[in-house]
Each structure stands twice: as structure tokens, then as C-alpha cells.
Amino acid sequence: MMSDITDLGVAAIREGVVSGDFSAAEVAEAFNANVAKAKVLNAFIVETPEKAIAAAKVVDADRAAGKILGKMAGVPIGMKDLFCTEGVQTTAASHILEGFVPTYESTVSANLWKAGAGMLGKLNLDQFAMGSSNETSYFGNVISPWRKGDGDNAPLAPGGSSGGSAAAVSARLCPAATGTDTGGSIRQPAAFAGITGIKPTYGRCSRWGIVAFASSLDQAGPMARDVRDCAIMLEAMAGFDAKDSTSLDLPVPEWEAHLNSDLRGKKVGIPREYRMDGTDADILGSWDKGIAWLKDAGAEIVDISLPHTKYALPAYYIIAPAEASSNLARYDGVRYGLRDLPDGSGLQDMYAATRAAGFGPEVRRRIMIGTYVLSAGFYDAYFTQAAKVRTLIKRDFAEAFAQCDVILAPTTPTAAFALGDKSDDPLAMYLNDVFAVPASLAGLPAMSVPAGLNKDGLPLGLQVIGNELDEQGVLNAGLAIEKRAGFVARPGEWW
């Protein structure tokens, strides 16, 4: 029975707890056991089995007392270690924050606890959410639970930056997890791990208490086994927060209740610029399948153009590092986290030594790029130009949505690659985000849904991009794909 519980998703666990088929405590124990035996995946930085049990006991007591249970009642989740959790170490996978224990709770995690969820632990990620393979974490890389089907056991990247979240959900260590997406960090790992993940419209989820990478891009979202589970969890996470000046003061829609895979009367845009040279043939094949599935769901397929697509990645890799260099200036060894104070040194020496010891190579690279593009002689040449390109990309999407309701594209240009494959070539790594970045720059909702397996037996994701605030349209198109893809593949347990 216990092993069967860990095969259940958010909706099934919530329903089982409410109906009394099993207790929330039993659910927490089953997932705690899976977490404990999967240490080789390195998905968790900190495990908190006692937190999961404590939250479950509250849900069981509330049910016994006849109280109405929350949207996530009895569902234990993984929390990406970018969300501040009161009394539990929060590191952003960086040495500079090792040992930092927040005295407050992020708004998103607080919302989830209020909805009845419990915490299994803090999930590993790329350091400060900078990376696409989970190889930049100070605490070692996450290993994907997937392996190629040809007996090649080379460890694969789970994607990034939410690699721990993707690996944990895929390996049944948790039914769902939080992720954050700055330029694809929910969607790309979801695609690599054969799970579902949605980045909502910028401002839907509060950024308060999330360690900042690029403030105009960062957005939290759920990662789960299917579209309905993502809808449930997003409802619990989202909402206005006066503590975040970019938070949208709007009611949270009932996404789960309005899920509908009938797309009659809807138009799906296919951006011609996304058919890029060098895209994997399996990816293009799955995209064609996706188009046929959405047609079958009743949608009309229309050809659209997003002419500034080719500038999205260069603009992103100017804007995001610029904002990072500003945000990461607060890590100076003075107030919290690591302090490296060489003998007989002054304040400037302490700053330099602390940052040199605390930040990993990728974070240092991005801080240097960001500081360079913001410097006096280069600000207009780089940052101002990138901001203008971003405006043009937003306008491209606005014009496209005058002709269609949602856009269908691949999530990634390839399936999961082996760990170490791209780590020597930052540009090859950055190209992984080519399909994900445009929606981030435009602040649009976008989700990845599993579409099938490639010739090596590895998952491929399809991406649905929606207009501002149209998470419902994205979820519905995602559901139409999910029903037709019939994706039930899961990694064989080798850990």
C-alpha cells in the first residue's frame, strides 16, 4: 500500500486523505521513505521528514474535527532551495549562503502550508538559479532519474535551474515541487524529466522571500506529474502580496474547476522562427505530433511570426546578468552568510575574499557580464539596447495573440544531455534556453507538457505559451496534449 501511495499525484492524494482512504501521515511517511533511499540522485540539499509528518498530523486532526481541508491537504512537497523557509537552511545552492537560516517564510511557501501542504525538504538547484543542467550547485549536481534506453548508463542532466524539483517529482520522491523560472528554469527541467511545469504570468506569484536572480524575470510556479496537479498547486501558490511591488492585485482564478480540453473555437499559433537550424529531428517530430493533437482537440492551426526571436537569447543574457550583478551585491560578508576575512585585511579585502570563496564560476561569470554591461561606457550600448529588444519581443507576442489564443512550440532544442557534455562551453549551455527565454522576457504564462520519448527513450516536452493572465488557456491546451500524448513513461528505479 505504501509504495502505491507514492505513485499518486496531488489530486489523488488530496482526495484519498479527504475520503479517509489513507491518512496524511501515511502519505508523508511513504514519501519520506522514498526520499531517504534516493540520496544518490542528490535532489535534496536538506531533508525535513519531521516537517512533512507535523503538517500531515495537523491535516489528519482537522479532518477528524470535521474542518474543511485546504487545496493541498495532506500533500507533501519539495521546496526549491531558493524559497526562504523559516527555521530551515536556505542556500540558493551557494556556499555564500551555506548555514543561512531565515527567520521568516516566503509568501509562496507560506501560502502552500496554509493550503495544507507539508515540506519533505529543500531541493537542489543551479547556484542562484543560474544554469540549465544543475551542475553549478555548490552541493554537487543532481542526477536525472532517467537513463538512455540503450544500456548507456552515463548520468544525465535533469535540466536547470529547478533540476532537483524535476528529478524529485519524476523519481516519485514527491508528488509535486515548487520551481522558479527566470528564462526557462521550470519548463526546461520539466521537459527533460518527463513531468509538467508551468511558469505563470509575471506577478501572479509573489517574489517576496525568494532569493533574487533577475527581478524583472523571476517567477515561481508548480512542477507536478500532470496538468491538473499544476492547476491545483498554482491556485494555492498565487495571489496578491503587498510585500512585492510587482505582485498583481487580482483574484486567483479557479483554474482547476475550469480545466477543459475541448479547444473548438480556439486558434493555436505556430511560430515559423522557432523552426531553427540544428534542432533535433525528434523534437521537430514531436512538435508536428502536437500540432495534430491540438487539431484533433478542435483547434484551428495558424502560422504566426515572432520576428525578433533571434534576438531574445542575446537580450536575455544581457538583462538577466545585469539584474543579477545588482541583486547579488548584497552578499558582502557583513550581514549574513559566509564571511572570509584574511588576516590584517580591510573592508574591501573582506568583500573580495568572501565573494571569491562564496560564488561559483557560473555566478561569477554572470556577475562580471552584468557589471560590464551596466558600466558607464557600455550601459547604452548593451543594457539599453537589450531593454529595447525586450520591448520589441513583447510587441511580437501582442501582435501574434491578435491572431491566435495560444502558441505551441518545443520546450527545448534537444532531450536531456549527459552531465559534463556542455559544462565547458557556456554558449552551448545558454542555447538550451532558446525556446523558453522569449516568453520570460515578455512575462507570459508558459508550460511544458510531456509529449513522448525520443529514439533513446528520453522524454520530450511541448511548450504552450499564452497571453498575459491566460493561464487557463495554457492549462487547457496542455490538458488537450496530455490526453492525446498518453504519456505514462517513468524512469526505471536504479537508485
N, C-alpha and C positions, 0 to 999 in steps of 0.2 A: 504493500500500500504506500509506504513512504517514498519508494522510488517513483511510483506513479504520480505522486503529488508534484514532483519536480518537472514532470512533463507538461504541467498545466500553465496556462498564461494568466494574465491579470484578471480577465473577466471570469474565467473558470474558477480561479482561487476565491475571488470575492463572492461568487455565487455559492460555492461549496461551504464557505465559512458562514454566510448568512443563513443557508438552509440547514446547517448543522451536520453536513456530511463528514466534515472533519473540523478540528479546531484550528484557530490561527496559530496556536503554539505548536501543533503538529507540523504545520506548513513551515514555520520558522526553523524547527529542528531539522526537517528534511533538507532545506536549502543550506543551513549551516553545515550539515554533513557533507554536502557536495562541495561547498567552498573549501572545507578543511582538506578534502582529498585531492584538490586540483592545484596545489601550490606550484607545480611545475609550469603552469600557464602564466604565473606571475601577474594575474589580473588585478589582485588587490594589493594595495600598499599597507593598509591597516584592516584587520578583520574585527568586526564588532558583534560577535554572536549574541552577547548579552543584551545588546540594544534591540536586536531583532526579537528576542524572546520577551523582553519587557514590553515592547509595543504590542506584541501578539496577546500577551496576558490582559492588557487594557481592553483590546478589542473583544476578547472572549468574555471578560467581565461585563462590558457594555451590552453584548448580545444577551447574556444571561439576565441582565436587568431590563431587557426589553427596549433598549435605546435604539434609535435609528443609526445605522452604521454609515461611515463615510465612503466616498467613491473608491478608495484604495484599501478598504478594510481588510486587514489580515494579509496584505500583500507585502512580503519583504523585498526590498530593492537594493541595488548597488548605487552608491552615490559617487559620481566622478569627483576625484580629489581636487577639484577646483572650487567646489562649493564649501563655504565655511560652515563647520558643524560644531556647535557649542560643546566644549569639553573633549573633542576628538581631534587629533592632529590633522592639520590641513596644510599640504606642502606644495600643491601645483606641480608635484613630481620634481621639485628642485631642491638642491642642497641648501640654497639660501633660506628656505622656509622650513627646513627639517627641524622638528621639535616645536613648531608654532602650533599652539592650541588656542583656537579662538574662544572668546568669552561671549560670543553671540552666534546666532543661527542665520544663514542666508534665507532670504524671503522664499525662494523656491523650495528649499528643503523643509522650511517651517510649514509651508502650505501642504506638502506631501505628508508630513507627520500628522497635521491636523485632519487630513483625509483618511487616516488610519493605516498608512504605510509604516513599515519598520525598516531599520538600516542593517544590512548584512556586513557592510564595511565600506571603506573608501577605495575607489577604483583607480588603477594606474592609468597614466596618460602620457602624451608627449609633454616635456617640460614647458610649463607656462602655456600649454596648449599649442606649442609651435612644432608642427611636424605632421607627416602623413603616414607614418609607419610605426609609431610608438617605440622608436629606437632612441629618442632623445631624453627619456626619463632617467633621472639620477638613480632610480631604484631598479634599473635594469629593464630590458624590453619585455613587453607582453608577447607571448607566443600564441598565434592563432590556433584554435582547436582543430581547424581544417587541415587536411593534408591532400596532396595531389593523389589522384586515383591510380597512378601507375606504379605505386610502390616506392616513389621518391619521397623519402621522409624528411627532406630539408624543411626546417622550421619556416613558416610563412608569416608575413606581416599581417596583423589584424586590422591594419589601417590606423589612421590617427586624425585628430589627437585623441578622440574617445575610444582608443583601442582596447582599454581594459573593459569598458562598458560593452563593446561589441562582442569581445571574446567571452565575457561572463554570461551574457544573455544567450549566445549561441551554444555554449557548453552546458547550459542548464544550471549554472551556478546561481542565477537569479532570474525571475520571470520578466523583469524589466529593470532599466537603469536610466539615470539621468546622463545626458550628454550636453556638450556646448558646441556650437557651430559658428566659427568665425569666417571660414572660407571653404566649408565642406566637412568639418570635423564630426558631424553626426552622420551625414549621408554617405561619405566615402567608407568609413569603417562598417556601417550597416551593410553596404553593398558587398564588401569583402567577406563579411561573416555570415551572409545569408539571413539577415534579420531586417526589421523595418525601423526606420527612424525619421522623425520629422523636425525640421527647423521651422518654427512659426514665424509670422511677420515680426520684424524688428520692433521691440517694445511690448509684445504680448506677455512675455515672462520677465519679471524683474531681474535686473543685473545686480541688485544690492546683495553684497555678501559673496559674490562670485569673484575670484581673483581675476583682475582685468588683464586682457591681452590687447585687443583693439576695440576701444569703447564704442565706436560707431558701427561695429560689425558684430560683436559678440551677442549670441542669443542662445538661451537654454532650450532644450527640447527633450522629449522622451525617446528611448530606444527600447523596443519590445519585439515579441515574436510576430505580431500581426497588426493590421491597421486598426482594428477595434481597440486593442490594448493601448496603442499610441493615443487614440482619441480620448480614452478614459483618463490616461495619465496626464495628457496635456491639459484637460479640463481642471485637474487637481493642481497643476503647476502654475497655470496662467492667472492673470488678474492684475488690477491696478495696484501700484505701490508708490505712495507719496515719497518714499526714500530714494526713488530712482527717477531722476528728472526726465529720462527718456521713456518712462513707462506709459503705456496707452491707457487713458482713463475711459475704458469701455467695459461693458459687462462681458463675462466669459460666455460664449455661445455653448449650446448643448450639442457638441459635436457628435458624441456617441449616439444620442437619440435620433439625430438626423442623418446618420450614415445611410447611403443609398447608392447601389452600384449601377442603377439604371441611368445611362448617360444620354438618353434620347433628348434631342434638342440642344445638346452641348457641342461645342466645337473644340477640337484638340489641335493646337498648332505644332507643326514640326519645323524647327529652325534649320534652314539649309546650311547655315555656317557651322553647325555642330558636326556635320559630316567631314571630319578633319582627316588629313593625310596621316597615315600611320596608326589610325585607330584599329584595334584588334578586330579581325573578321567575326569572331564570336560575339563581340559587343554589338557590331552592326547588325548581325543576325538576330540578336535578342531585341534590338530596337525595332526591327521590322515586325517581329512577333508581337511586340507591344502595340504597335500601330494596328495590327489585325485584331488584337483583343479588344482595343477600345472601340474599333469599328463595330465589332460584334456586340459590344455593350450599348450600341445605338448612337455613338458619337459620329460627328462629321469630321473628317480629317482635312485640315487646311495647311497649305505651305506658307510659312512666315519667314521674315528676315529679321535677324538681330545683327545689323551691320557692324556694330562696334565690338563684337565678341572677341576678335583677335587682340584687342587692347585690354581686355578685362584682367588677364593674369598679370601683365606688367603693371597696370594701375594698382591692383591689389597688393603686389609686392613692393609698392612704394607706400601706400596708405597704411597698411597693417603694421609694417615695421616702424613707421613714423609714430603711430599712436602707441606702439609697444615701448619705444625708447622713452616716450613721455611717461607712460604708466609705470615702467619698471625703475624709474629714477627714485622711487620711494624706498627701494631696497638698498639701504646705505649702511647697515650695521649699527644704526643708532637706536631705533625703537623696538625692533622685534627681529626674530630670525637670527641667522648667522652673524657673528662679528669676528673679523680677523684683524687683530691689532699687532702688527710687528713691533718688536722692541724699539723704544726710542722714537716712535713714529708720530706724526701729527694726524690731523683730521683727514686731510686729502689722501694720505697714505692708507688710512683705515678704509676709506671708501673704496679705493682702488683694490686693496688686498681682499676685502670682503667680496666685491663683485667678481674678481678674478677667480676666487675659490668657489663662489656660490653659484654662478651662472655656467651652464654647459655651453659647448661650442656653438650649437644652433641658436641659442638665445643670444649669445654674444654677437654672432653674425648679424642677427636681425636688429639688435640694438645699434650696431655700427652702421648698418644700411640706413636705419631710421634717423639716427643722429646726423648722418651725412646729408640726407635729402631735406632735413629741416634747417640745415646750417645757412648762414646769411647769404652766401653767394649762390646757393643751389635751390633755395626754397621755391622760387618762382619756376625755375627750370624743371623741377621734379614734382614737388608736392602739389603746387597749384595746378600744374598740367594734369596730374593724376586725378585731382578733385574734379576738374572739368570733364575728363573722360568718364568718370563715375556718373556725372550728370547726364552725359550722352547715353550711357548704358541704361540708366533708369528710363530715359525717354524712349529708347528702343523697345523696352518691355511695355511701356504705356501704350505705344503705338501698336504693338503686337496684340495686346489684350483688347484693343478695339475690334480685332478680327477673330479672336478665339477666347475660350473660357479658361483653359489650362494649356500648358506646354509639356510635351513629352520629349525626353532626351535620355541618353545614357547617364548613369551616375558617375562612372569612372571610365578612363580610356582602356583599362586592362582589368583582368581579375587580380586577385592577391598575388604579390610577388614574394620571392624568398627574402628573409631578413638578410641585410647586408648588400642586397642587389643594387640599391640606389643610394646608399648612405654616403658613398664617396663623391656623388655628383648631385649637389643641391638643386641644380636646374632640372635634372631628370625627376627628382622628387617633387619639385614645385609643379611640374607639368601634370602630375596626378590630379591636381585640383581644377584642371581646365574646364570641366563641365559644371563644377559646383560653385566656383567663385562668382560668376555673373549674378546669380540670384542673391548671394550675400551682399554684393556691392549695392544692389537695388533694394535690399531689405525685404525681399519677398518670401512668402512661405514656400517650402520645397521639401519633398520627401523622397526617400529611396525605398523601393519595394523589391523583394527578391523576384527575379524573373526566370530563373532556371540555372543550370550548370553549364560550364564551358567544356571543351573536349578533355580537359584534365580533371573534370569532376569538381571544379571550384565554382562557388556562387557568383552570379552576376546580378547587378541591380539596375532597375529602371527608375528614372527620376521624373517626378511630376512637379512642375513649378506653377504656382498660382498667382493671381493678382493680389495686391495688398489686402489683408484681412480675410482672404477667401480660403482659410484653412479647410473649410467644409468641402469646397470644390476639389482641393488637393486630396483630401482623405477619400472622397467618393471615387475619384478616378483611380486612386491607389487600390481601393477595395475592388473595383472592376478588374484591375490587373491581377490582384491576388486570387480572385475567384477563378480566373481563367488559367493562370500560371499553375495553380495546384501545387505550389512549392512545399514539399514536405521533407526535403533532404535535410540531414543534420550530420554533423561530424561524428565519425566513429570514435568511441571513447578509448583513447590510448594513454591518457594521463593518469 
